[in-house]
Amino acid sequence: MAEITQKIKIMKGAAPDLSAATYQIFDESHTMGNALRWMIMKNPKVEFCGYSVPHPSENLIQLRIQMYDGLSSLDALLAALSNLDDVCDSVEEKYRASLAGGQYQRWEEKS
């Protein structure tokens, strides 16, 4: 049986109500960090969101979220992940529809 690896970890120092917390997200890079930060900051209940890659040799990001009014940063993170998934689904759907329409230029490399 394959071992289950942890994907997200709440780091020490989080507020008891999770209104402010730093999350470690494993096996991700700037691509996911920047997209998540953008999606989280679209939420008007978020006071601050930033991410960092602690070291290039570590395959993880650290995401800090601070909320207004004692709301849960975990709820904001989960909502952002869901919204980002919806955006990716929409882009894929539009891409496949465009590809099926055949209205694109073909380019062949001549060697």
KOLGUBA-486962 format. One line per field, with one value per atom (N, C-alpha, C): residue number from 1; atom name; x, y, z. Coordinates in Angstrom, 1 decimal. Atoms other than C-alpha are relative to their C-alpha. Example, Ala and Ser with C-alpha at 12.3 -4.5 7.8 and 13.67 -1.06 7.14 Angstrom:
num	1,1,1,2,2,2
atomo	N,CA,C,N,CA,C
u	0.9,12.3,0.9,-0.9,13.7,-0.8
v	-1.2,-4.5,1.2,-1.1,-1.1,1.1
w	0.0,7.8,0.0,0.0,7.1,0.8
***
This chain:
num	1,1,1,2,2,2,3,3,3,4,4,4,5,5,5,6,6,6,7,7,7,8,8,8,9,9,9,10,10,10,11,11,11,12,12,12,13,13,13,14,14,14,15,15,15,16,16,16,17,17,17,18,18,18,19,19,19,20,20,20,21,21,21,22,22,22,23,23,23,24,24,24,25,25,25,26,26,26,27,27,27,28,28,28,29,29,29,30,30,30,31,31,31,32,32,32,33,33,33,34,34,34,35,35,35,36,36,36,37,37,37,38,38,38,39,39,39,40,40,40,41,41,41,42,42,42,43,43,43,44,44,44,45,45,45,46,46,46,47,47,47,48,48,48,49,49,49,50,50,50,51,51,51,52,52,52,53,53,53,54,54,54,55,55,55,56,56,56,57,57,57,58,58,58,59,59,59,60,60,60,61,61,61,62,62,62,63,63,63,64,64,64,65,65,65,66,66,66,67,67,67,68,68,68,69,69,69,70,70,70,71,71,71,72,72,72,73,73,73,74,74,74,75,75,75,76,76,76,77,77,77,78,78,78,79,79,79,80,80,80,81,81,81,82,82,82,83,83,83,84,84,84,85,85,85,86,86,86,87,87,87,88,88,88,89,89,89,90,90,90,91,91,91,92,92,92,93,93,93,94,94,94,95,95,95,96,96,96,97,97,97,98,98,98,99,99,99,100,100,100,101,101,101,102,102,102,103,103,103,104,104,104,105,105,105,106,106,106,107,107,107,108,108,108,109,109,109,110,110,110,111,111,111
atomo	N,CA,C,N,CA,C,N,CA,C,N,CA,C,N,CA,C,N,CA,C,N,CA,C,N,CA,C,N,CA,C,N,CA,C,N,CA,C,N,CA,C,N,CA,C,N,CA,C,N,CA,C,N,CA,C,N,CA,C,N,CA,C,N,CA,C,N,CA,C,N,CA,C,N,CA,C,N,CA,C,N,CA,C,N,CA,C,N,CA,C,N,CA,C,N,CA,C,N,CA,C,N,CA,C,N,CA,C,N,CA,C,N,CA,C,N,CA,C,N,CA,C,N,CA,C,N,CA,C,N,CA,C,N,CA,C,N,CA,C,N,CA,C,N,CA,C,N,CA,C,N,CA,C,N,CA,C,N,CA,C,N,CA,C,N,CA,C,N,CA,C,N,CA,C,N,CA,C,N,CA,C,N,CA,C,N,CA,C,N,CA,C,N,CA,C,N,CA,C,N,CA,C,N,CA,C,N,CA,C,N,CA,C,N,CA,C,N,CA,C,N,CA,C,N,CA,C,N,CA,C,N,CA,C,N,CA,C,N,CA,C,N,CA,C,N,CA,C,N,CA,C,N,CA,C,N,CA,C,N,CA,C,N,CA,C,N,CA,C,N,CA,C,N,CA,C,N,CA,C,N,CA,C,N,CA,C,N,CA,C,N,CA,C,N,CA,C,N,CA,C,N,CA,C,N,CA,C,N,CA,C,N,CA,C,N,CA,C,N,CA,C,N,CA,C,N,CA,C,N,CA,C,N,CA,C,N,CA,C,N,CA,C,N,CA,C,N,CA,C,N,CA,C,N,CA,C,N,CA,C,N,CA,C,N,CA,C,N,CA,C,N,CA,C,N,CA,C,N,CA,C,N,CA,C,N,CA,C
u	0.8,0.0,0.9,-0.8,1.3,-0.1,0.1,2.2,-0.6,0.7,0.0,1.0,-0.9,2.1,-0.8,0.7,1.0,0.2,-0.1,0.2,0.0,0.0,-0.6,0.2,-0.3,0.6,-0.2,0.1,-0.4,1.3,-1.2,2.8,-0.3,0.1,3.4,-0.2,0.2,2.3,-1.4,1.3,-1.2,-0.9,1.0,-4.0,-0.9,0.9,-6.2,-1.3,1.2,-9.2,0.4,-0.5,-7.0,-0.3,0.2,-7.7,1.3,-1.3,-4.0,0.8,-0.8,-1.9,0.9,-0.9,1.0,-0.1,0.2,0.5,1.2,-1.0,3.3,-0.8,0.6,2.2,1.1,-1.1,4.4,-0.2,-0.1,5.4,-0.6,0.4,4.5,1.1,-1.0,6.4,-0.7,0.6,5.9,-1.2,1.1,3.4,-1.3,1.1,0.9,-0.1,0.0,2.0,-0.6,0.5,1.3,-1.4,1.4,-2.0,-0.9,0.8,-3.2,-0.1,0.0,-2.1,-1.0,0.9,-4.0,-1.4,1.3,-7.1,-0.5,0.4,-7.1,-0.2,0.2,-6.6,-1.2,1.2,-9.7,-1.2,1.0,-11.6,0.1,0.0,-12.6,0.2,-0.1,-12.5,1.5,-1.4,-8.7,0.7,-0.8,-6.5,1.4,-1.3,-3.2,0.2,-0.4,-1.8,1.3,-1.3,1.7,0.6,-0.6,3.8,1.5,-1.5,7.5,0.4,-0.7,9.7,1.2,-1.1,12.0,1.4,-1.2,14.8,-0.2,0.2,15.2,0.1,-0.1,16.2,-1.2,1.2,13.0,-1.2,1.1,10.0,-1.3,1.2,7.4,-0.1,0.3,5.8,-0.6,0.6,4.8,-1.0,1.1,1.5,-0.5,0.4,0.6,-1.4,1.3,-3.1,-0.5,0.6,-4.6,-1.3,1.4,-8.3,-0.5,0.7,-10.5,-1.0,1.1,-13.0,0.1,-0.1,-11.6,-0.5,0.5,-12.7,1.1,-1.0,-10.9,0.8,-0.9,-7.9,-0.1,0.1,-8.4,-1.2,1.2,-11.9,0.4,-0.4,-10.4,0.9,-0.8,-7.7,-0.7,0.8,-10.2,-0.8,0.8,-12.4,0.8,-0.9,-9.5,0.5,-0.4,-8.4,-1.1,1.1,-11.9,-0.2,0.2,-12.2,1.1,-1.1,-8.8,-0.2,0.4,-9.9,-1.1,1.1,-13.0,0.6,-0.7,-10.8,0.7,-0.7,-8.6,-0.9,1.0,-11.6,-0.6,0.5,-13.0,1.0,-1.1,-9.7,0.1,-0.2,-9.4,-1.2,1.2,-13.0,0.0,-0.1,-12.5,1.1,-1.1,-9.1,-0.5,0.5,-10.7,-1.0,1.0,-13.6,0.7,-0.7,-11.2,0.8,-0.8,-9.0,-0.9,0.9,-12.0,-0.6,0.5,-13.1,1.0,-1.0,-9.9,0.5,-0.4,-9.4,1.3,-1.3,-5.7,1.0,-1.0,-2.5,0.9,-0.9,-0.4,1.4,-1.4,3.4,0.8,-0.9,5.9,1.4,-1.4,9.5,0.7,-0.8,11.7,1.4,-1.3,14.8,1.1
v	-1.2,0.0,1.2,-1.3,3.5,0.8,-0.9,5.8,1.3,-1.3,8.9,1.1,-1.1,12.1,1.2,-1.2,15.3,1.1,-1.0,18.1,1.4,-1.3,21.0,-0.1,0.0,21.8,1.4,-1.3,24.7,0.1,-0.2,26.1,0.6,-0.5,27.0,1.5,-1.5,30.5,0.4,-0.4,30.4,0.4,-0.4,32.2,-1.1,1.2,29.8,-0.1,0.0,30.8,-0.1,0.1,30.5,1.3,-1.3,34.2,0.5,-0.2,34.4,-1.2,1.3,31.4,0.0,0.3,30.3,-1.5,1.3,27.2,-0.4,0.6,25.0,-0.9,0.8,23.5,-0.7,0.9,20.6,-0.3,0.3,19.8,1.0,-1.1,23.2,1.1,-1.0,26.2,1.3,-1.3,29.8,0.0,0.0,28.8,-0.1,0.2,27.6,1.1,-1.1,30.2,1.3,-1.3,33.2,-0.1,0.2,31.8,0.0,0.1,31.0,1.4,-1.3,34.4,1.0,-0.9,36.2,-0.4,0.4,34.2,0.3,-0.3,34.6,1.5,-1.5,38.4,0.6,-0.4,38.6,0.0,0.1,37.8,1.3,-1.2,41.1,-0.1,0.3,39.5,-0.3,0.3,38.8,1.4,-1.2,41.5,-0.1,0.1,40.1,-1.5,1.3,37.2,0.1,0.0,36.5,-1.4,1.3,33.5,0.1,0.1,32.5,-1.4,1.3,29.7,0.1,-0.2,29.3,-0.2,0.3,27.8,-0.8,0.7,26.6,-1.5,1.4,23.2,-0.7,0.6,22.7,0.2,0.0,21.8,0.3,-0.4,23.7,1.6,-1.4,27.1,0.3,-0.4,29.0,1.1,-1.0,30.9,0.6,-0.7,33.5,0.7,-0.6,34.5,0.6,-0.7,37.1,0.5,-0.3,37.7,1.2,-1.0,40.6,-0.7,0.4,40.1,-1.4,1.3,36.9,-1.2,1.1,34.8,-1.0,1.1,31.6,0.1,0.0,31.7,-1.3,1.3,28.0,0.0,-0.1,28.7,0.8,-0.8,31.3,-0.8,0.9,28.9,-1.0,1.0,26.2,0.5,-0.7,28.6,0.4,-0.4,29.9,-1.2,1.3,26.3,-0.4,0.3,25.6,0.9,-1.0,28.8,-0.1,0.2,28.2,-1.2,1.2,24.7,0.3,-0.4,26.2,0.8,-0.8,28.7,-0.9,1.0,25.9,-0.8,0.8,23.9,0.8,-0.9,26.9,0.2,-0.2,27.6,-1.3,1.2,23.9,-0.2,0.1,23.9,0.9,-0.9,27.0,-0.4,0.5,25.6,-1.1,1.2,22.3,0.4,-0.5,24.1,0.7,-0.7,26.3,-1.0,1.0,23.4,-0.9,0.8,21.4,0.8,-0.9,24.4,0.0,0.0,24.1,1.3,-1.4,27.9,0.4,-0.3,27.9,-0.2,0.2,28.1,-1.2,1.1,25.0,0.5,-0.4,25.4,-1.3,1.1,22.8,0.4,-0.3,23.0,-0.7,0.6,22.4,-0.2,0.3,20.6,0.0
w	0.0,0.0,0.0,0.1,-0.9,1.2,-1.2,1.9,-0.4,0.2,2.2,0.5,-0.4,2.2,0.3,-0.4,3.8,-1.1,1.1,1.3,0.6,-0.6,3.6,1.5,-1.4,7.1,0.6,-0.7,9.5,0.8,-0.8,10.9,1.4,-1.3,14.5,0.0,-0.1,15.6,-0.6,0.6,14.0,1.1,-1.0,15.8,0.3,-0.4,17.8,-0.9,0.8,15.6,-1.5,1.4,12.4,-0.8,0.7,11.6,-0.7,0.5,10.9,0.1,0.0,9.9,-1.2,1.1,7.7,-0.3,0.5,5.7,-0.8,0.9,4.2,-0.9,1.0,1.0,-0.8,0.5,-0.2,-1.5,1.4,-3.8,-0.9,0.8,-5.1,-0.1,0.3,-6.5,-0.2,0.2,-7.5,-0.9,0.9,-10.1,0.8,-0.8,-7.5,1.1,-1.0,-4.9,-0.5,0.5,-7.1,-0.4,0.4,-8.5,1.3,-1.3,-4.9,0.7,-0.6,-3.6,-0.7,0.8,-6.4,0.3,-0.2,-5.9,1.5,-1.4,-2.1,0.2,-0.2,-2.4,-0.7,0.6,-4.5,1.0,-1.1,-1.3,0.8,-0.8,0.4,1.5,-1.4,3.8,0.4,-0.3,3.5,0.2,-0.3,5.1,-0.7,0.6,3.8,-0.4,0.5,1.8,-0.7,0.7,0.7,0.1,0.0,-0.1,-0.2,0.2,-0.2,-0.3,0.1,-1.3,0.8,-0.9,1.6,-0.5,0.6,-0.4,-1.3,1.3,-4.0,0.0,-0.1,-2.9,0.7,-0.7,-0.9,-0.9,0.9,-2.9,0.7,-0.8,-0.9,-0.1,-0.2,-0.5,1.4,-1.2,2.6,-0.3,0.3,2.4,1.3,-1.2,5.0,-0.4,0.2,5.3,1.3,-1.1,7.6,-0.4,0.3,7.8,0.9,-0.7,8.9,1.0,-0.9,11.8,0.6,-0.7,13.2,-0.9,0.9,10.1,-0.2,0.1,9.3,-1.3,1.1,7.0,-0.8,0.7,6.3,-0.9,0.9,4.9,-1.3,1.1,2.7,-1.0,0.8,1.5,-0.8,0.7,0.7,-1.1,1.0,-1.1,-1.2,1.1,-3.2,-0.8,0.7,-4.1,-0.9,0.7,-5.2,-1.2,1.0,-7.2,-1.1,0.9,-8.8,-0.9,0.7,-9.8,-1.1,0.9,-11.4,-1.2,1.1,-13.4,-0.9,0.8,-14.6,-0.9,0.8,-15.7,-1.1,1.0,-17.6,-1.1,1.0,-19.4,-0.8,0.8,-20.4,-0.9,0.8,-21.6,-1.3,1.1,-23.8,-1.0,0.9,-25.1,-0.9,0.8,-26.1,-1.1,1.0,-27.8,-1.2,1.0,-29.7,-0.9,0.7,-30.7,-0.9,0.8,-31.9,-1.2,1.1,-34.1,-1.1,1.1,-36.0,-0.5,0.4,-36.3,0.6,-0.5,-35.6,-1.1,1.0,-37.6,0.4,-0.2,-38.0,-0.5,0.3,-38.0,0.1,0.0,-39.0,-0.1,0.0,-38.3,-1.1,1.1,-41.3,0.4,-0.5,-40.4,-1.1
***
